Amino acid sequence: MNETLTTLLPLFVEHLDDKGRSPSTVLAYRSDLEQLIGYLANSRQKTLISQIQRSDLEGFRDHLLAQKYTPKSVSRKLNAIKTFFRFLKDEGHTNVDASKDVEHPKIQSSDPKFLSPIEYRALRDVVRGDARIAAIVELILQTGMRISEVANLKLEHVGDDQVEIEQYATQPQRMVYLNPAAKDALNSYLKNRPKTSAANVFVSKNGKPLAVRNIRAAIDRYMKRAEVPSYSVNDLRTTFIVENLKRGVDLRTVSHAAGHKRLSTTERYLELADVKGPGKKQRLEVL
């Protein structure tokens, strides 16, 4: 019971790997927990699992909110913390789950946002000189891939007219249509892709797989340059869904491409797209 959080964290990371959690999820959990461990050590002078109390974790939550982290971001970090402490209790490293009764900050619900054609064309214009980010933007707009799926996309899974999304976490493997616009943007990037043994499609200048946080930060910069700063990379995926529904694409076709496990999830976007019912087209539209 006198184990330090620092020595317990690798055990938790190994547990996540064994459960098949996606690399981006494992990386995010580890980063969140390292932030917690740093806070507890520096602000509370606590390093042992036996020392941690509910008030310490509530202090971390409130500290993040005071540092202007959004309630949604803080809630995500708390999910990592609660998963970590449940694991420690289940594995016998502690008798008490100090995180159990820590409450999440209240999050005001809001409708998903999507870019208009004028707005995503403006984004296209500003990323034109950056083949890598241009390919990422086009992939999400034309296929609806999640940012984590783009980051983990492998060269071997890119075909002439489709890409294979590997199975990860609770998501099954799926094939997604790769239209000419997405394929052209991807080919333009691959012609100048750094020489590397990395299997990932998207890599940094030194040949390392491009992390989700780097993709997000780059697209955020280009959003500002395109004068659409209120949007994020996630809104590109929503744009894909909404635009295809607006143009009469069959609900199941959109749902499969987006990787929704339930058709009802896709149906929620009908109101956002301002359409009264699903269309009949069996092929995704080119945005």
Backbone as CSV, one residue per row, in Angstrom:
resi,resn,N_x,N_y,N_z,CA_x,CA_y,CA_z,C_x,C_y,C_z
1,MET,0.813,-1.206,0.000,0.000,0.000,0.000,0.859,1.274,0.000
2,ASN,2.192,1.116,0.132,3.079,2.272,0.122,3.708,2.501,-1.244
3,GLU,3.059,1.990,-2.269,3.561,2.162,-3.633,3.328,3.596,-4.103
4,THR,4.232,4.091,-4.912,4.064,5.442,-5.439,3.203,5.409,-6.702
5,LEU,2.550,6.511,-6.965,1.734,6.621,-8.176,2.615,6.509,-9.422
6,THR,3.830,7.005,-9.317,4.746,6.957,-10.465,5.069,5.522,-10.865
7,THR,5.242,4.628,-9.869,5.547,3.228,-10.185,4.304,2.448,-10.598
8,LEU,3.130,2.924,-10.196,1.881,2.227,-10.541,1.377,2.591,-11.940
9,LEU,1.755,3.771,-12.416,1.267,4.216,-13.722,1.642,3.261,-14.862
10,PRO,2.887,2.774,-14.938,3.223,1.834,-16.022,2.382,0.555,-15.997
11,LEU,1.994,0.105,-14.801,1.142,-1.082,-14.696,-0.223,-0.811,-15.320
12,PHE,-0.723,0.395,-15.111,-2.021,0.784,-15.668,-1.932,0.902,-17.186
13,VAL,-0.852,1.471,-17.676,-0.656,1.605,-19.121,-0.597,0.227,-19.779
14,GLU,0.100,-0.696,-19.139,0.166,-2.072,-19.650,-1.218,-2.712,-19.667
15,HIS,-2.003,-2.428,-18.640,-3.377,-2.936,-18.557,-4.217,-2.414,-19.721
16,LEU,-4.078,-1.136,-20.050,-4.816,-0.548,-21.171,-4.406,-1.187,-22.492
17,ASP,-3.104,-1.406,-22.650,-2.603,-2.069,-23.870,-3.187,-3.472,-23.998
18,ASP,-3.210,-4.202,-22.890,-3.731,-5.570,-22.901,-5.222,-5.599,-23.262
19,LYS,-5.949,-4.542,-22.902,-7.378,-4.465,-23.209,-7.639,-4.004,-24.633
20,GLY,-6.578,-3.669,-25.354,-6.729,-3.271,-26.747,-7.168,-1.838,-26.952
21,ARG,-6.935,-0.982,-25.936,-7.295,0.420,-26.114,-6.408,1.042,-27.177
22,SER,-6.943,2.010,-27.910,-6.208,2.613,-29.022,-4.966,3.338,-28.503
23,PRO,-3.903,3.411,-29.313,-2.677,4.105,-28.895,-2.930,5.546,-28.472
24,SER,-3.835,6.237,-29.169,-4.114,7.635,-28.816,-4.788,7.730,-27.454
25,THR,-5.653,6.763,-27.133,-6.311,6.756,-25.826,-5.292,6.497,-24.714
26,VAL,-4.418,5.524,-24.931,-3.383,5.205,-23.934,-2.481,6.412,-23.708
27,LEU,-2.097,7.076,-24.793,-1.229,8.256,-24.684,-1.920,9.368,-23.903
28,ALA,-3.215,9.584,-24.186,-3.963,10.642,-23.505,-4.109,10.342,-22.018
29,TYR,-4.443,9.085,-21.681,-4.587,8.698,-20.275,-3.269,8.880,-19.523
30,ARG,-2.183,8.446,-20.138,-0.886,8.564,-19.475,-0.525,10.032,-19.240
31,SER,-0.778,10.872,-20.247,-0.472,12.296,-20.122,-1.310,12.939,-19.013
32,ASP,-2.607,12.600,-18.965,-3.492,13.156,-17.935,-3.036,12.735,-16.538
33,LEU,-2.645,11.476,-16.416,-2.250,10.972,-15.104,-0.885,11.509,-14.679
34,GLU,-0.006,11.730,-15.627,1.278,12.354,-15.293,1.054,13.785,-14.796
35,GLN,0.058,14.446,-15.389,-0.283,15.798,-14.926,-0.813,15.756,-13.499
36,LEU,-1.665,14.770,-13.206,-2.187,14.606,-11.852,-1.062,14.317,-10.866
37,ILE,-0.185,13.391,-11.218,0.910,13.004,-10.321,1.805,14.203,-10.019
38,GLY,2.060,15.021,-11.046,2.871,16.224,-10.835,2.196,17.197,-9.893
39,TYR,0.888,17.365,-10.047,0.134,18.262,-9.163,0.176,17.763,-7.719
40,LEU,-0.089,16.471,-7.522,-0.117,15.915,-6.168,1.237,16.032,-5.475
41,ALA,2.310,15.822,-6.244,3.651,15.883,-5.663,4.050,17.322,-5.325
42,ASN,3.735,18.258,-6.214,4.201,19.637,-6.036,3.277,20.490,-5.173
43,SER,1.959,20.279,-5.311,1.020,21.125,-4.579,0.511,20.497,-3.282
44,ARG,0.553,19.167,-3.225,0.037,18.484,-2.033,1.107,17.681,-1.294
45,GLN,2.296,17.608,-1.888,3.402,16.831,-1.311,2.985,15.384,-1.043
46,LYS,2.283,14.808,-1.979,1.836,13.418,-1.845,2.271,12.621,-3.070
47,THR,2.908,11.474,-2.810,3.379,10.622,-3.902,2.891,9.180,-3.781
48,LEU,2.405,8.785,-2.596,1.994,7.407,-2.351,0.502,7.235,-2.572
49,ILE,0.096,6.093,-3.087,-1.328,5.816,-3.303,-2.092,5.858,-1.987
50,SER,-1.450,5.439,-0.907,-2.116,5.412,0.405,-2.410,6.810,0.948
51,GLN,-1.751,7.839,0.406,-1.940,9.207,0.886,-3.102,9.931,0.208
52,ILE,-3.525,9.429,-0.942,-4.462,10.182,-1.780,-5.887,10.087,-1.244
53,GLN,-6.505,11.251,-1.087,-7.879,11.331,-0.624,-8.743,12.015,-1.682
54,ARG,-10.042,11.903,-1.497,-10.996,12.528,-2.426,-10.712,14.017,-2.578
55,SER,-10.395,14.696,-1.466,-10.161,16.147,-1.510,-8.968,16.509,-2.388
56,ASP,-7.978,15.609,-2.471,-6.820,15.864,-3.327,-7.222,15.873,-4.799
57,LEU,-8.077,14.934,-5.176,-8.510,14.840,-6.564,-9.480,15.973,-6.910
58,GLU,-10.292,16.366,-5.952,-11.160,17.519,-6.167,-10.324,18.795,-6.304
59,GLY,-9.225,18.849,-5.557,-8.313,19.988,-5.668,-7.699,20.070,-7.047
60,PHE,-7.343,18.910,-7.614,-6.784,18.874,-8.964,-7.818,19.345,-9.977
61,ARG,-9.052,18.847,-9.821,-10.141,19.276,-10.708,-10.318,20.790,-10.675
62,ASP,-10.385,21.352,-9.483,-10.603,22.786,-9.331,-9.409,23.588,-9.828
63,HIS,-8.214,23.031,-9.657,-6.994,23.677,-10.165,-7.058,23.791,-11.689
64,LEU,-7.484,22.735,-12.351,-7.585,22.759,-13.812,-8.600,23.798,-14.280
65,LEU,-9.739,23.853,-13.605,-10.767,24.833,-13.966,-10.249,26.259,-13.768
66,ALA,-9.465,26.452,-12.707,-8.891,27.777,-12.444,-7.854,28.147,-13.506
67,GLN,-7.243,27.132,-14.114,-6.256,27.354,-15.172,-6.912,27.503,-16.539
68,LYS,-8.237,27.646,-16.551,-9.031,27.896,-17.759,-9.178,26.682,-18.686
69,TYR,-8.963,25.470,-18.145,-9.327,24.274,-18.905,-10.855,24.251,-19.016
70,THR,-11.368,23.824,-20.144,-12.817,23.760,-20.312,-13.386,22.640,-19.443
71,PRO,-14.641,22.778,-19.010,-15.262,21.689,-18.230,-15.213,20.351,-18.970
72,LYS,-15.361,20.376,-20.286,-15.312,19.140,-21.070,-13.935,18.500,-20.983
73,SER,-12.892,19.316,-21.077,-11.524,18.806,-20.990,-11.237,18.255,-19.602
74,VAL,-11.689,18.951,-18.579,-11.493,18.498,-17.197,-12.242,17.188,-16.953
75,SER,-13.447,17.093,-17.504,-14.236,15.872,-17.348,-13.522,14.687,-17.994
76,ARG,-12.908,14.925,-19.148,-12.162,13.854,-19.821,-10.987,13.396,-18.965
77,LYS,-10.290,14.344,-18.351,-9.171,13.988,-17.477,-9.655,13.208,-16.249
78,LEU,-10.818,13.585,-15.735,-11.379,12.858,-14.597,-11.741,11.426,-14.972
79,ASN,-12.186,11.224,-16.197,-12.473,9.856,-16.654,-11.212,8.998,-16.585
80,ALA,-10.091,9.571,-17.006,-8.817,8.843,-16.933,-8.457,8.539,-15.482
81,ILE,-8.643,9.525,-14.608,-8.313,9.357,-13.192,-9.187,8.290,-12.547
82,LYS,-10.485,8.330,-12.826,-11.400,7.351,-12.242,-11.095,5.935,-12.744
83,THR,-10.757,5.815,-14.016,-10.392,4.500,-14.554,-9.123,3.976,-13.882
84,PHE,-8.163,4.864,-13.667,-6.894,4.528,-13.012,-7.126,4.039,-11.582
85,PHE,-7.911,4.771,-10.812,-8.121,4.418,-9.409,-8.980,3.162,-9.253
86,ARG,-9.931,2.949,-10.177,-10.691,1.684,-10.143,-9.766,0.509,-10.387
87,PHE,-8.852,0.682,-11.338,-7.877,-0.369,-11.625,-7.025,-0.666,-10.396
88,LEU,-6.543,0.367,-9.730,-5.684,0.176,-8.550,-6.419,-0.553,-7.435
89,LYS,-7.690,-0.238,-7.251,-8.481,-0.917,-6.218,-8.745,-2.372,-6.609
90,ASP,-9.128,-2.586,-7.868,-9.411,-3.948,-8.347,-8.187,-4.848,-8.246
91,GLU,-7.004,-4.255,-8.443,-5.762,-5.033,-8.418,-5.147,-5.115,-7.028
92,GLY,-5.812,-4.531,-6.021,-5.345,-4.653,-4.646,-4.247,-3.698,-4.236
93,HIS,-4.010,-2.641,-5.036,-2.978,-1.672,-4.674,-3.484,-0.663,-3.652
94,THR,-4.787,-0.587,-3.479,-5.394,0.295,-2.487,-6.728,-0.307,-2.053
95,ASN,-7.128,-0.008,-0.849,-8.415,-0.516,-0.353,-9.574,0.430,-0.653
96,VAL,-9.226,1.689,-0.971,-10.252,2.715,-1.169,-10.043,3.408,-2.512
97,ASP,-11.148,3.559,-3.251,-11.106,4.311,-4.507,-11.401,5.772,-4.190
98,ALA,-10.344,6.573,-4.089,-10.506,7.981,-3.705,-11.249,8.794,-4.753
99,SER,-11.339,8.273,-5.972,-11.966,9.030,-7.065,-13.461,8.776,-7.179
100,LYS,-13.959,7.779,-6.464,-15.328,7.302,-6.668,-16.381,8.403,-6.594
101,ASP,-16.282,9.272,-5.609,-17.319,10.286,-5.393,-16.913,11.678,-5.874
102,VAL,-15.825,11.753,-6.626,-15.422,13.044,-7.188,-16.360,13.385,-8.344
103,GLU,-17.000,14.520,-8.274,-17.992,14.889,-9.282,-17.348,15.580,-10.477
104,HIS,-17.917,15.314,-11.649,-17.474,15.980,-12.874,-17.994,17.411,-12.889
105,PRO,-17.271,18.316,-13.526,-17.803,19.680,-13.679,-19.011,19.651,-14.619
106,LYS,-19.919,20.578,-14.424,-21.101,20.629,-15.272,-20.725,21.125,-16.659
107,ILE,-21.221,20.418,-17.669,-20.930,20.770,-19.056,-22.234,21.187,-19.730
108,GLN,-22.239,22.382,-20.282,-23.416,22.827,-21.013,-23.431,22.152,-22.380
109,SER,-24.518,21.444,-22.656,-24.617,20.746,-23.934,-24.829,21.749,-25.058
110,SER,-24.258,21.467,-26.195,-24.426,22.323,-27.365,-24.458,21.447,-28.602
111,ASP,-25.131,21.912,-29.626,-25.210,21.148,-30.859,-23.837,21.076,-31.524
112,PRO,-23.557,19.965,-32.202,-22.307,19.890,-32.967,-22.260,21.005,-34.008
113,LYS,-21.056,21.444,-34.343,-20.899,22.514,-35.337,-20.385,21.931,-36.652
114,PHE,-20.741,22.580,-37.740,-20.231,22.154,-39.041,-19.943,23.375,-39.898
115,LEU,-18.981,23.234,-40.798,-18.577,24.339,-41.661,-19.488,24.398,-42.884
116,SER,-19.749,25.597,-43.343,-20.478,25.770,-44.596,-19.512,25.514,-45.749
117,PRO,-20.012,25.275,-46.954,-19.114,25.089,-48.104,-18.127,26.243,-48.274
118,ILE,-18.579,27.470,-48.068,-17.673,28.619,-48.197,-16.555,28.535,-47.160
119,GLU,-16.896,28.098,-45.955,-15.905,28.032,-44.882,-14.901,26.912,-45.103
120,TYR,-15.358,25.725,-45.512,-14.351,24.666,-45.694,-13.538,24.872,-46.968
121,ARG,-14.079,25.622,-47.921,-13.263,25.983,-49.092,-12.194,26.997,-48.707
122,ALA,-12.527,27.890,-47.784,-11.539,28.852,-47.285,-10.408,28.115,-46.561
123,LEU,-10.771,27.085,-45.790,-9.749,26.285,-45.108,-8.869,25.585,-46.128
124,ARG,-9.485,25.042,-47.172,-8.711,24.399,-48.240,-7.681,25.358,-48.840
125,ASP,-8.106,26.584,-49.041,-7.217,27.561,-49.666,-5.967,27.807,-48.826
126,VAL,-6.141,27.910,-47.501,-4.989,28.249,-46.659,-4.073,27.052,-46.393
127,VAL,-4.569,25.826,-46.563,-3.705,24.656,-46.327,-3.076,24.159,-47.622
128,ARG,-3.372,24.824,-48.719,-2.914,24.340,-50.021,-1.394,24.173,-50.098
129,GLY,-0.670,25.028,-49.406,0.787,24.947,-49.452,1.385,23.935,-48.483
130,ASP,0.568,23.275,-47.697,1.016,22.280,-46.715,0.383,20.946,-47.104
131,ALA,1.103,20.167,-47.910,0.531,18.941,-48.487,0.066,17.958,-47.423
132,ARG,0.781,17.883,-46.316,0.413,16.925,-45.269,-0.913,17.313,-44.610
133,ILE,-1.038,18.556,-44.183,-2.279,18.990,-43.534,-3.414,19.056,-44.543
134,ALA,-3.113,19.425,-45.777,-4.145,19.445,-46.820,-4.727,18.048,-47.015
135,ALA,-3.871,17.025,-46.981,-4.336,15.647,-47.137,-5.183,15.218,-45.947
136,ILE,-4.789,15.639,-44.753,-5.551,15.287,-43.543,-6.930,15.945,-43.577
137,VAL,-6.971,17.227,-43.908,-8.249,17.943,-44.005,-9.156,17.268,-45.022
138,GLU,-8.586,16.928,-46.173,-9.395,16.319,-47.237,-9.885,14.929,-46.836
139,LEU,-9.033,14.170,-46.168,-9.445,12.841,-45.719,-10.646,12.916,-44.783
140,ILE,-10.600,13.827,-43.826,-11.702,13.921,-42.868,-12.962,14.440,-43.541
141,LEU,-12.819,15.449,-44.399,-13.977,16.006,-45.090,-14.632,15.003,-46.038
142,GLN,-13.828,14.167,-46.668,-14.353,13.276,-47.703,-14.687,11.874,-47.200
143,THR,-14.164,11.492,-46.033,-14.417,10.139,-45.522,-15.080,10.119,-44.153
144,GLY,-14.995,11.229,-43.402,-15.564,11.250,-42.066,-14.719,10.545,-41.021
145,MET,-13.464,10.258,-41.335,-12.604,9.580,-40.370,-12.400,10.429,-39.124
146,ARG,-12.261,9.761,-37.993,-11.920,10.445,-36.743,-10.449,10.842,-36.791
147,ILE,-10.095,11.865,-36.023,-8.714,12.334,-36.019,-7.762,11.228,-35.563
148,SER,-8.191,10.397,-34.602,-7.338,9.297,-34.136,-7.154,8.252,-35.238
149,GLU,-8.179,8.054,-36.056,-8.098,7.091,-37.156,-7.146,7.592,-38.241
150,VAL,-7.143,8.896,-38.468,-6.206,9.484,-39.429,-4.774,9.313,-38.922
151,ALA,-4.565,9.603,-37.640,-3.218,9.504,-37.072,-2.691,8.070,-37.116
152,ASN,-3.577,7.092,-36.978,-3.157,5.691,-36.932,-3.238,4.984,-38.278
153,LEU,-3.643,5.696,-39.332,-3.776,5.088,-40.658,-2.420,4.593,-41.155
154,LYS,-2.387,3.347,-41.640,-1.149,2.743,-42.126,-1.095,2.758,-43.666
155,LEU,0.105,2.833,-44.203,0.303,2.840,-45.648,-0.317,1.616,-46.311
156,GLU,-0.201,0.475,-45.648,-0.704,-0.769,-46.230,-2.223,-0.805,-46.316
157,HIS,-2.883,0.105,-45.632,-4.344,0.104,-45.611,-4.964,1.132,-46.552
158,VAL,-4.115,1.754,-47.364,-4.611,2.719,-48.352,-4.678,2.035,-49.714
159,GLY,-5.894,1.934,-50.255,-6.087,1.321,-51.566,-6.344,2.372,-52.617
160,ASP,-6.686,1.927,-53.824,-6.938,2.854,-54.919,-8.193,3.685,-54.685
161,ASP,-9.226,3.060,-54.130,-10.471,3.799,-53.941,-11.107,3.551,-52.568
162,GLN,-10.310,3.071,-51.632,-10.830,2.887,-50.288,-9.684,2.792,-49.277
163,VAL,-10.028,3.055,-48.022,-9.050,2.891,-46.950,-9.646,1.944,-45.915
164,GLU,-8.768,1.188,-45.289,-9.194,0.274,-44.239,-8.915,0.903,-42.885
165,ILE,-9.949,1.009,-42.065,-9.785,1.485,-40.694,-9.647,0.259,-39.809
166,GLU,-8.516,0.130,-39.147,-8.265,-1.031,-38.298,-9.223,-1.077,-37.108
167,GLN,-9.480,-2.267,-36.631,-10.263,-2.434,-35.409,-9.475,-1.852,-34.228
168,TYR,-10.164,-1.135,-33.365,-9.524,-0.608,-32.163,-10.590,-0.377,-31.107
169,ALA,-10.190,-0.521,-29.838,-11.115,-0.351,-28.705,-12.399,-1.106,-29.004
170,THR,-13.529,-0.398,-29.006,-14.826,-1.050,-29.284,-15.255,-0.875,-30.739
171,GLN,-14.387,-0.276,-31.554,-14.738,-0.024,-32.954,-14.307,-1.195,-33.830
172,PRO,-15.231,-1.762,-34.622,-14.858,-2.845,-35.532,-14.113,-2.308,-36.759
173,GLN,-13.435,-3.198,-37.445,-12.770,-2.829,-38.693,-13.814,-2.424,-39.728
174,ARG,-13.487,-1.411,-40.544,-14.408,-1.014,-41.611,-13.630,-0.491,-42.816
175,MET,-14.269,-0.530,-43.974,-13.699,0.003,-45.200,-14.460,1.279,-45.552
176,VAL,-13.721,2.307,-45.954,-14.331,3.598,-46.281,-13.921,4.003,-47.688
177,TYR,-14.903,4.462,-48.458,-14.672,4.884,-49.840,-13.741,6.089,-49.886
178,LEU,-12.755,6.031,-50.781,-11.789,7.108,-50.963,-12.066,7.753,-52.319
179,ASN,-12.725,8.906,-52.302,-13.102,9.523,-53.576,-11.895,10.215,-54.216
180,PRO,-12.017,10.640,-55.483,-10.870,11.232,-56.192,-10.258,12.438,-55.483
181,ALA,-11.090,13.284,-54.864,-10.557,14.470,-54.180,-9.640,14.072,-53.030
182,ALA,-10.065,13.095,-52.238,-9.245,12.626,-51.121,-7.997,11.904,-51.628
183,LYS,-8.169,11.103,-52.658,-7.037,10.336,-53.209,-5.982,11.269,-53.797
184,ASP,-6.403,12.306,-54.505,-5.449,13.249,-55.090,-4.658,13.974,-54.004
185,ALA,-5.356,14.408,-52.959,-4.673,15.110,-51.865,-3.689,14.177,-51.162
186,LEU,-4.085,12.918,-50.980,-3.220,11.949,-50.321,-1.993,11.646,-51.171
187,ASN,-2.198,11.487,-52.476,-1.068,11.216,-53.382,-0.081,12.379,-53.413
188,SER,-0.607,13.606,-53.371,0.276,14.777,-53.375,1.177,14.788,-52.146
189,TYR,0.629,14.379,-51.020,1.434,14.301,-49.804,2.441,13.158,-49.870
190,LEU,1.990,11.984,-50.325,2.857,10.808,-50.337,4.069,10.977,-51.250
191,LYS,3.946,11.810,-52.259,5.076,12.058,-53.160,6.243,12.700,-52.421
192,ASN,5.932,13.493,-51.385,6.973,14.206,-50.639,7.062,13.771,-49.183
193,ARG,6.427,12.639,-48.862,6.477,12.126,-47.495,7.920,11.805,-47.114
194,PRO,8.372,12.191,-45.923,9.739,11.892,-45.492,10.044,10.394,-45.581
195,LYS,11.263,10.073,-45.975,11.678,8.677,-46.054,11.822,8.127,-44.639
196,THR,11.051,7.109,-44.332,11.064,6.558,-42.981,10.531,5.134,-43.005
197,SER,10.900,4.364,-41.995,10.401,2.991,-41.886,9.063,2.936,-41.170
198,ALA,8.576,4.090,-40.690,7.298,4.138,-39.969,6.169,3.658,-40.865
199,ALA,5.264,2.876,-40.298,4.139,2.328,-41.069,3.021,3.336,-41.253
200,ASN,2.989,4.361,-40.410,1.913,5.347,-40.474,2.002,6.193,-41.734
201,VAL,0.842,6.548,-42.262,0.802,7.420,-43.442,1.376,8.790,-43.099
202,PHE,0.893,9.352,-41.999,1.285,10.719,-41.650,2.389,10.716,-40.602
203,VAL,3.503,11.326,-40.987,4.680,11.365,-40.114,5.199,12.792,-40.018
204,SER,6.006,13.018,-38.992,6.623,14.327,-38.803,7.827,14.459,-39.732
205,LYS,8.480,15.612,-39.698,9.637,15.842,-40.560,10.776,14.885,-40.260
206,ASN,10.839,14.410,-38.995,11.903,13.459,-38.648,11.468,12.003,-38.797
207,GLY,10.300,11.793,-39.415,9.862,10.436,-39.746,9.089,9.714,-38.666
208,LYS,8.781,10.395,-37.578,8.014,9.772,-36.497,6.518,9.909,-36.777
209,PRO,5.701,8.921,-36.331,4.242,9.038,-36.521,3.716,10.355,-35.949
210,LEU,2.860,11.004,-36.692,2.313,12.295,-36.288,1.251,12.084,-35.210
211,ALA,1.421,12.716,-34.066,0.507,12.538,-32.935,-0.778,13.325,-33.147
212,VAL,-1.841,12.851,-32.517,-3.143,13.514,-32.617,-3.041,14.974,-32.188
213,ARG,-2.340,15.225,-31.103,-2.264,16.603,-30.589,-1.574,17.532,-31.593
214,ASN,-0.613,17.013,-32.355,0.064,17.820,-33.360,-0.847,18.118,-34.549
215,ILE,-1.645,17.122,-34.929,-2.618,17.334,-36.013,-3.631,18.383,-35.589
216,ARG,-4.135,18.236,-34.370,-5.141,19.175,-33.869,-4.591,20.598,-33.822
217,ALA,-3.375,20.750,-33.311,-2.775,22.075,-33.187,-2.548,22.713,-34.558
218,ALA,-2.089,21.912,-35.519,-1.827,22.445,-36.868,-3.117,22.916,-37.527
219,ILE,-4.168,22.107,-37.429,-5.434,22.485,-38.059,-6.050,23.682,-37.347
220,ASP,-5.883,23.772,-36.035,-6.364,24.954,-35.303,-5.706,26.221,-35.842
221,ARG,-4.403,26.146,-36.124,-3.687,27.319,-36.659,-4.249,27.712,-38.021
222,TYR,-4.510,26.708,-38.854,-5.031,27.006,-40.189,-6.476,27.496,-40.130
223,MET,-7.239,27.025,-39.155,-8.599,27.528,-38.981,-8.560,29.039,-38.709
224,LYS,-7.634,29.462,-37.870,-7.508,30.886,-37.564,-7.091,31.653,-38.814
225,ARG,-6.176,31.070,-39.583,-5.710,31.746,-40.786,-6.824,31.861,-41.829
226,ALA,-7.722,30.888,-41.817,-8.855,30.905,-42.750,-10.008,31.750,-42.229
227,GLU,-9.795,32.350,-41.045,-10.792,33.213,-40.406,-12.064,32.445,-40.033
228,VAL,-11.864,31.193,-39.602,-12.962,30.387,-39.048,-12.485,29.796,-37.718
229,PRO,-12.031,30.660,-36.790,-11.385,30.175,-35.559,-12.310,29.485,-34.577
230,SER,-13.621,29.597,-34.776,-14.545,28.978,-33.818,-14.709,27.481,-34.062
231,TYR,-14.088,26.961,-35.124,-14.208,25.543,-35.456,-12.950,24.779,-35.046
232,SER,-13.118,23.451,-34.936,-11.990,22.571,-34.623,-11.961,21.420,-35.618
233,VAL,-10.936,20.597,-35.511,-10.804,19.464,-36.426,-12.004,18.526,-36.327
234,ASN,-12.591,18.388,-35.136,-13.756,17.513,-34.988,-14.947,17.995,-35.805
235,ASP,-15.012,19.307,-36.040,-16.120,19.859,-36.810,-16.022,19.495,-38.296
236,LEU,-14.844,19.120,-38.751,-14.698,18.647,-40.134,-15.447,17.329,-40.315
237,ARG,-15.368,16.474,-39.330,-16.088,15.191,-39.376,-17.605,15.422,-39.362
238,THR,-18.053,16.354,-38.525,-19.475,16.689,-38.500,-19.907,17.253,-39.853
239,THR,-19.029,18.047,-40.463,-19.324,18.618,-41.787,-19.533,17.510,-42.811
240,PHE,-18.699,16.496,-42.768,-18.846,15.341,-43.669,-20.232,14.709,-43.518
241,ILE,-20.629,14.469,-42.280,-21.915,13.809,-42.015,-23.071,14.680,-42.491
242,VAL,-23.054,15.960,-42.085,-24.153,16.859,-42.405,-24.278,17.080,-43.912
243,GLU,-23.159,17.319,-44.591,-23.209,17.598,-46.026,-23.721,16.393,-46.813
244,ASN,-23.325,15.202,-46.418,-23.805,14.014,-47.128,-25.304,13.784,-46.895
245,LEU,-25.760,14.045,-45.690,-27.193,13.924,-45.416,-27.978,14.979,-46.185
246,LYS,-27.442,16.182,-46.260,-28.104,17.249,-47.011,-28.226,16.893,-48.489
247,ARG,-27.248,16.183,-49.003,-27.210,15.871,-50.433,-27.891,14.548,-50.764
248,GLY,-28.612,14.001,-49.780,-29.459,12.851,-50.047,-28.802,11.498,-50.000
249,VAL,-27.656,11.387,-49.303,-26.990,10.086,-49.190,-27.733,9.235,-48.159
250,ASP,-27.856,7.962,-48.444,-28.542,7.002,-47.578,-27.936,7.014,-46.169
251,LEU,-28.807,6.949,-45.191,-28.388,7.040,-43.788,-27.393,5.942,-43.420
252,ARG,-27.634,4.732,-43.889,-26.741,3.616,-43.554,-25.357,3.809,-44.177
253,THR,-25.317,4.367,-45.372,-24.036,4.621,-46.037,-23.209,5.616,-45.235
254,VAL,-23.851,6.691,-44.774,-23.164,7.701,-43.966,-22.744,7.108,-42.619
255,SER,-23.643,6.343,-42.020,-23.383,5.752,-40.706,-22.186,4.813,-40.753
256,HIS,-22.110,3.995,-41.807,-20.987,3.056,-41.939,-19.676,3.809,-42.110
257,ALA,-19.673,4.815,-42.981,-18.447,5.566,-43.225,-17.959,6.258,-41.960
258,ALA,-18.898,6.814,-41.193,-18.537,7.538,-39.974,-18.148,6.611,-38.828
259,GLY,-18.460,5.323,-38.958,-18.117,4.378,-37.896,-19.047,4.444,-36.707
260,HIS,-20.297,4.885,-36.948,-21.281,4.879,-35.870,-21.747,3.451,-35.619
261,LYS,-21.744,3.028,-34.369,-22.165,1.663,-34.045,-23.678,1.505,-34.113
262,ARG,-24.393,2.609,-33.957,-25.856,2.562,-34.003,-26.365,3.549,-35.045
263,LEU,-27.350,3.122,-35.811,-27.939,3.996,-36.814,-28.594,5.214,-36.160
264,SER,-29.079,5.032,-34.942,-29.733,6.132,-34.229,-28.770,7.292,-33.988
265,THR,-27.475,6.987,-33.879,-26.483,8.052,-33.700,-26.452,8.955,-34.921
266,THR,-26.482,8.349,-36.099,-26.470,9.123,-37.349,-27.782,9.871,-37.536
267,GLU,-28.866,9.260,-37.114,-30.184,9.885,-37.269,-30.269,11.227,-36.545
268,ARG,-29.496,11.373,-35.478,-29.523,12.630,-34.721,-29.040,13.808,-35.555
269,TYR,-28.262,13.517,-36.592,-27.727,14.592,-37.426,-28.723,15.078,-38.473
270,LEU,-29.847,14.370,-38.640,-30.844,14.782,-39.637,-31.383,16.167,-39.316
271,GLU,-31.669,16.410,-38.038,-32.177,17.725,-37.641,-31.119,18.796,-37.836
272,LEU,-29.872,18.462,-37.495,-28.778,19.412,-37.679,-28.613,19.765,-39.157
273,ALA,-28.796,18.761,-40.025,-28.677,18.987,-41.465,-29.922,19.639,-42.058
274,ASP,-30.969,19.756,-41.234,-32.232,20.362,-41.655,-32.854,19.613,-42.837
275,VAL,-32.859,18.277,-42.714,-33.538,17.444,-43.711,-34.587,16.622,-42.982
276,LYS,-35.689,16.367,-43.673,-36.822,15.715,-43.012,-36.695,14.196,-42.960
277,GLY,-35.871,13.628,-43.811,-35.723,12.185,-43.816,-34.465,11.767,-44.551
278,PRO,-34.057,10.503,-44.390,-32.832,10.018,-45.045,-32.981,9.954,-46.554
279,GLY,-31.863,10.135,-47.248,-31.866,10.064,-48.702,-31.703,8.641,-49.195
280,LYS,-31.507,8.503,-50.499,-31.432,7.175,-51.108,-30.114,6.914,-51.838
281,LYS,-29.262,7.920,-51.970,-27.998,7.726,-52.689,-27.119,6.733,-51.941
282,GLN,-26.514,5.821,-52.695,-25.691,4.785,-52.078,-24.201,5.121,-52.085
283,ARG,-23.841,6.268,-52.647,-22.442,6.651,-52.750,-22.224,8.012,-52.091
284,LEU,-21.148,8.130,-51.365,-20.849,9.377,-50.673,-20.575,10.497,-51.673
285,GLU,-20.941,11.696,-51.290,-20.753,12.871,-52.145,-19.323,13.409,-52.027
286,VAL,-18.895,14.113,-53.060,-17.609,14.804,-53.036,-17.862,16.226,-52.532
287,LEU,-17.243,16.576,-51.427,-17.457,17.903,-50.857,-16.544,18.922,-51.518
